Amino acid sequence: MLETNTTLVLQEENARKRKSDDVGWEYGSLADVSNKDKVKCLFCNHVIIGGVYRHKQHVAHVGNFVAKCKKSSQEAKDKCKKSLEEASKKRKENTSRELEL
């Protein structure tokens, strides 16, 4: 019985981890396995609705309509902020490329 419960717990933990190399998943996990837009912060346990992008805003203290994480480390803030900046730059490049076509 204990072995079965342990297996179920491990399966649940694995389901909450995303198979992604996005830096946001270093600091968060799925709060609800059936809803990938709900991410739980590993620093403060706050559940962010809006996916890993909004979670990175939460950790990095970026954005106007996102609660700021009070427990995130400076390293985590810097990593998430850099990731958000790269995503924004990539989005702008794709938009300008589409306009050229």
C-alpha positions in Angstrom: 0.0 0.0 0.0 2.8 2.4 0.9 4.6 1.6 -2.3 1.5 2.4 -4.4 1.0 5.7 -2.6 4.6 6.6 -3.2 4.3 5.8 -6.9 1.2 8.0 -7.2 2.9 10.9 -5.5 5.9 10.6 -7.8 3.6 10.5 -10.9 1.8 13.6 -9.6 5.1 15.4 -9.1 6.3 14.5 -12.6 3.0 15.6 -14.1 3.4 19.0 -12.5 6.9 19.5 -14.1 6.8 20.7 -17.7 9.1 19.2 -20.3 10.5 22.6 -21.3 13.8 24.3 -21.1 12.1 27.6 -20.3 13.8 29.3 -17.3 10.4 30.0 -15.7 10.0 26.3 -14.8 13.0 26.4 -12.6 11.0 28.6 -10.2 7.5 27.2 -10.8 5.4 24.1 -11.3 1.9 23.5 -12.6 -0.7 24.2 -9.9 -3.3 22.1 -11.7 -2.1 19.3 -14.0 -5.2 19.8 -16.2 -4.6 23.5 -16.7 -1.2 24.6 -18.0 -2.1 28.3 -17.3 -2.0 27.9 -13.5 1.6 28.0 -12.3 2.6 27.8 -8.6 5.6 29.9 -7.6 8.2 27.8 -5.8 9.4 30.8 -3.8 6.1 32.0 -2.3 3.5 29.3 -3.3 1.4 32.0 -5.1 -0.6 30.6 -8.0 -0.3 32.7 -11.1 -3.0 32.3 -13.8 -1.6 33.1 -17.2 1.1 30.6 -17.8 4.9 30.6 -17.4 5.2 34.0 -19.1 3.2 35.7 -16.3 5.0 33.6 -13.8 8.3 35.0 -15.0 6.9 38.5 -14.6 5.9 37.6 -11.1 9.4 36.4 -10.2 11.2 39.2 -12.0 9.0 42.0 -10.6 8.1 43.1 -14.2 4.7 44.1 -15.5 1.9 46.3 -14.2 -0.8 43.8 -13.5 1.2 41.0 -11.9 1.7 40.5 -8.1 5.4 40.7 -7.3 7.0 37.8 -5.6 8.3 38.9 -2.2 10.7 35.9 -1.8 12.4 35.6 -5.2 16.2 35.8 -5.2 18.1 38.4 -7.2 19.5 35.6 -9.5 16.0 34.4 -10.2 14.8 38.0 -10.9 17.7 38.5 -13.3 17.2 35.2 -15.2 13.5 35.7 -15.6 13.9 39.4 -16.7 16.5 38.4 -19.3 14.2 35.6 -20.6 11.3 38.1 -20.9 13.5 40.6 -22.7 14.6 37.9 -25.2 11.0 36.9 -25.8 10.0 40.5 -26.4 12.9 41.0 -28.8 12.1 37.8 -30.7 8.4 38.9 -31.0 9.4 42.3 -32.4 11.7 40.7 -34.9 9.0 38.3 -36.1 6.5 41.2 -36.4 8.9 43.3 -38.4 9.7 40.3 -40.6 6.0 39.7 -41.3 5.5 43.4 -42.2 8.3 43.1 -44.8 6.5 40.3 -46.5 
